[in-house]
Amino acid sequence: MLISIIIPVYKSSRTLVELTHRIDKVFSSIHNSEYEIIFVNDSPFWMETSDTLKKLAAENFRVIAIELTKNFGQQPATLCGIGFAQGELVVTMDDDLQHAPEDIPRLIEKAHHDAVIAKFRSKKHSGFKRFTSKLKGYFDTIVLGKPSSLMLSAFRLFRAPIAKFMLKTNTPYPFIPALLFSITTDVVNVDVEHYERSDGASHYTFGRMFRLFSNLIVNNSSLLLRTVGYTGLVIALLSFIYAVIIAYRALMLDYAVAGWPSTFTAILFFGGMTLLTLGIIGEYLIRIIATSEQRPTYFVRNIIHSDGCLNDMVEKEPGK
């Protein structure tokens, strides 16, 4: 049985060598299993990373280093690796050693399920990142229909057919959990440890987290549009009630109605709501246009094998 280990790489170098050695050691104790390690370089102009991957691919015939043409993000880079994977099982993990290769056998033990996701007993992240992770988990449940008891992470295992089905959805804004739950609900957790970063700081900035969150909310649901619609309905209802109250006071009680302050406030409020609504609709339209143009999720510059072969400027689309 061949197992593909997919590792998106962004500005890493020292951890990659240790990660490769530890994966080799893990699989040396697993009988009747072959494996391949697919590094997807999402920081192609970071020379230290490129040089390290070239060296690893040259020294280890199990290593394939795929270099993208630019930074596309973790989700597209992961899908790129899935597109090249040949294994019956596909494992994805991070490049910073916070996911331990020694836990891969625990995922494999439950490989009779369509997907197995590592559930960390205690995350070694900052308080802010833990908070945003919990918030996103809440929206995952609302938008994707994910069971509230199921935890998501980038350390996971897919059966090959499930992994390949993800490539069938052509979107320039992929979100892997959404792709997964659109295919299957046979997803389980495995408890594992989460470790401190052994080198450098996280590159998952607030901007990157926000873009990932927007992919969840905008591309995989109509939540924003529905929220704006319901808000408009409530405001319209309240405005009608307020208009009736003003008319009653003016006609029946001869009550002087306030002039420009209330009018000015109403104009600002409704003008702001209108601009917000147009902005949300515009974001949906931008993404619809990008999808209708069938823009590839990623472009591959080089594929580096142990024989030193470099295939220059290879265009690779999901599922093709």
Number of C-alpha atoms within 10 A of each C-alpha: 10 15 22 25 24 27 26 25 28 23 18 21 20 16 16 20 14 13 19 19 12 16 18 17 13 15 18 12 10 10 8 9 11 14 20 21 23 24 28 27 30 27 22 21 15 14 12 14 20 22 11 18 26 21 16 22 24 19 14 17 13 18 23 25 27 30 29 25 19 15 17 17 21 24 17 25 28 24 27 27 26 26 18 18 24 15 18 15 23 28 27 24 23 19 22 25 19 18 25 18 21 13 16 22 14 15 22 19 11 17 17 11 16 21 26 25 24 26 21 19 11 11 15 15 16 8 10 10 16 13 12 15 15 13 12 18 18 13 16 21 14 15 16 18 13 20 13 11 9 15 18 20 16 19 24 22 27 26 20 20 12 17 26 18 15 24 21 12 12 17 21 21 24 24 21 19 18 20 19 20 16 15 14 12 14 12 18 20 19 18 15 20 15 18 16 12 16 11 12 11 8 10 9 13 9 12 9 13 15 13 13 18 18 15 18 22 19 18 20 17 15 12 15 15 15 11 12 17 13 12 13 16 12 12 14 12 12 12 13 12 12 12 12 12 11 16 15 13 14 13 10 9 9 10 12 10 11 9 8 9 9 10 11 10 11 13 12 11 11 13 12 12 16 13 11 13 18 12 12 15 15 12 15 17 12 12 17 15 12 15 16 12 11 13 14 17 22 22 20 22 19 20 21 23 21 18 11 13 12 17 13 12 14 15 13 17 18 22 17 8
